[in-house]
Amino acid sequence: MVRVKICGITNAADALAAVDAGANLLGFNFYEKSPRRVTEDAAAKIRLRLRKEVDAVGIFVNAPTADVAALCKSLKLDAAQLHGDETAETVAELATSVPVVKAFRVDPSFDLKILNNYPGAFAFLFDAALTGQYGGTGHTTDWDAARRAAARHRIILAGGLKVENVAAAVRIVRPYGIDVASGVESKPGKKDHGRLREFIQEVRRGERK
């Protein structure tokens, strides 16, 4: 089953709507420059209301390893997603305490061999390559590169996914997981609950094809 991660959760109503719609993971963005940033206190309150079978993932950008580990422990996060320029050594160090998803900005020139340098990563997230931005761009990543990578690695596909194209993305890439933020929002940080339900239905439809 393709795992669905709804990223950029900022409030309990959206979190519960995502869970009710069938989301497997929720992403909490702690990057201070993100329009979807959530505070530790707010995330803690939402975390307490989640069902046990739903995983909570913290999103970090070039944050100190000790800070990431401490926050993951205090909030009982199930994984840390590193969305910046973190090294393989950073990933390996953090992976001793929590599963790590290493994100990459991928375009047609991306060398898939780079993934072999990160043996400590549990999975890799492929996002769109846009200069100066660490995710949440709404732009589509390179599906062909993701498809080839998914044959050998756990790939979470992100970047420009929405109701209209996610079933095709699932059929073509066959990823381990799907990640969406802006594609199910009415505005940054606020989810459209109807689009949420449609999006996850389309993921499941893509799986059946």
C-alpha positions as a printed Julia matrix, in Angstrom:
209×3 Matrix{Float64}:
   0.0    0.0     0.0
   1.26   3.46   -0.89
   1.56   5.49    2.29
   0.02   8.97    2.19
   1.62  11.81    4.11
  -0.25  15.07    4.56
   2.39  17.68    5.25
   2.22  21.15    6.76
  -0.3   20.34    9.5
  -0.81  23.41   11.69
  -4.06  22.72   13.54
  -6.06  19.87   15.08
  -9.03  20.2    12.74
  -6.87  19.58    9.68
  -5.0   16.77   11.4
  -8.19  14.92   12.3
  -9.68  15.51    8.85
  -6.56  14.02    7.26
  -6.71  10.99    9.52
 -10.42  10.48    8.84
  -9.7   10.69    5.11
  -7.19   7.85    5.41
  -3.79   9.53    5.79
  -1.01   7.31    7.12
   1.38  10.07    8.18
   1.14  13.72    9.15
   3.98  16.19    8.69
   4.76  18.95   11.18
   7.04  21.64    9.76
   9.43  23.23   12.26
  11.36  25.26    9.68
  11.02  28.87   10.84
  10.85  30.31    7.32
   8.01  28.02    6.2
   4.48  29.46    5.84
   3.36  26.15    7.34
   5.58  26.34   10.39
   4.09  24.97   13.61
   5.35  25.59   17.13
   6.43  22.79   19.44
   3.54  23.52   21.81
   0.95  23.45   19.03
   2.39  20.23   17.6
   2.34  18.61   21.03
  -1.37  19.35   21.48
  -2.19  17.94   18.04
   0.03  14.91   18.62
  -1.97  13.93   21.7
  -5.13  13.65   19.58
  -3.74  11.37   16.89
  -4.55   7.7    16.64
  -1.68   5.33   17.37
  -1.68   3.93   13.84
  -0.98   7.38   12.34
   2.68   8.4    12.26
   3.86  11.92   13.04
   6.86  13.24   11.1
   8.88  16.33   11.96
  10.25  18.41    9.07
  13.56  20.18    9.63
  15.91  22.26    7.47
  19.6   22.38    8.39
  18.76  22.21   12.1
  21.34  21.06   14.68
  21.2   17.3    15.07
  20.87  17.47   18.84
  17.89  19.83   18.55
  16.15  17.54   16.06
  16.72  14.49   18.24
  15.46  16.29   21.35
  12.3   17.55   19.65
  11.56  14.13   18.17
  11.9   12.6    21.62
   9.78  15.18   23.44
   6.96  15.01   20.87
   7.29  11.25   20.36
   7.68  11.76   16.61
   7.89   8.62   14.49
  10.39  10.03   11.99
  12.46  13.09   11.14
  12.41  14.47    7.61
  15.56  16.41    6.77
  14.75  18.84    3.99
  17.94  20.88    3.8
  21.56  20.28    2.89
  22.26  17.74    5.61
  25.24  15.44    5.12
  25.29  11.65    5.14
  27.07  11.86    8.49
  24.23  13.95    9.94
  21.67  11.45    8.68
  23.61   8.51   10.13
  23.99  10.23   13.51
  20.31  11.11   13.79
  19.24   7.67   12.55
  20.57   6.13   15.75
  17.62   7.67   17.61
  14.82   8.08   15.03
  14.06   6.93   11.46
  15.24   9.56    8.98
  13.69  10.58    5.67
  16.23  12.52    3.61
  14.68  14.91    1.12
  16.27  15.88   -2.19
  15.34  18.52   -4.76
  15.29  16.51   -7.97
  15.51  17.54  -11.61
  16.5   15.54  -14.74
  20.2   16.07  -13.95
  19.95  14.53  -10.47
  22.42  11.66  -10.02
  20.6    8.75   -8.38
  23.92   7.33   -7.19
  23.87  10.06   -4.53
  21.3    8.0    -2.64
  23.89   5.3    -2.03
  25.83   7.79    0.07
  23.03   7.84    2.67
  22.78   4.27    4.0
  21.42   5.61    7.28
  18.25   6.96    5.69
  15.04   4.99    6.11
  13.57   6.56    2.96
  14.16   9.37    0.47
  11.73  12.13   -0.42
  11.89  13.54   -3.95
  10.72  17.13   -4.23
  10.9   19.72   -6.99
  14.17  21.53   -7.59
  13.61  25.26   -7.17
  16.55  27.49   -6.32
  16.49  28.84   -2.79
  13.4   26.92   -1.66
  13.28  23.86    0.57
  10.01  22.24   -0.48
   6.41  23.39   -0.5
   6.84  24.99   -3.91
   3.86  23.4    -5.67
   6.14  22.49   -8.6
   6.33  18.95   -9.97
   9.45  16.86   -9.45
  10.99  14.54  -12.04
   8.75  11.45  -12.12
  11.08   9.44  -14.32
  13.97   9.83  -11.88
  11.62   8.92   -9.04
  10.41   5.84  -10.93
  13.95   4.61  -11.47
  14.91   5.28   -7.86
  11.78   3.54   -6.55
  12.98   0.27   -8.06
  15.78   0.15   -5.48
  14.87   2.51   -2.64
  11.91   3.63   -0.52
  10.88   6.78   -2.38
   8.31   9.26   -1.11
   7.12  11.36   -4.03
   6.36  15.03   -3.41
   6.18  18.2    -5.46
   3.15  19.55   -7.29
   0.87  16.62   -6.5
  -2.86  17.27   -6.47
  -6.19  15.54   -7.04
  -5.83  15.86  -10.81
  -2.46  14.13  -11.18
  -1.73  11.94   -8.17
  -3.31   8.76   -9.56
  -1.05   9.03  -12.6
   1.95   9.67  -10.35
   1.22   6.51   -8.37
   0.83   4.42  -11.54
   4.04   5.73  -13.12
   6.38   5.96  -10.13
   5.07   3.2    -7.84
   6.5    4.99   -4.81
   6.7    3.86   -1.21
   4.78   6.99   -0.26
   3.1   10.16   -1.49
   3.56  13.55    0.16
   1.3   16.55   -0.33
   1.02  20.01    1.23
  -0.08  22.83   -1.07
  -2.08  20.5    -3.32
  -4.77  20.04   -0.65
  -4.8   23.57    0.8
  -7.19  26.49    0.63
  -4.25  28.66    1.72
  -0.78  27.92    3.13
  -1.22  26.08    6.42
  -4.97  25.5     6.02
  -6.22  22.29    4.43
  -9.26  21.94    2.2
 -10.96  18.91    3.73
 -12.84  18.05    0.56
  -9.64  18.07   -1.48
  -7.99  15.96    1.21
 -10.58  13.21    0.81
 -10.46  13.37   -2.99
  -6.67  13.27   -3.0
  -6.43  10.11   -0.92
  -9.21   8.48   -2.96
  -7.18   9.21   -6.1
  -4.05   7.67   -4.56
  -6.0    4.47   -3.92
  -7.45   4.57   -7.42
  -3.93   4.86   -8.84
  -2.88   1.82   -6.83
  -5.65  -0.29   -8.36
  -4.63   0.47  -11.94
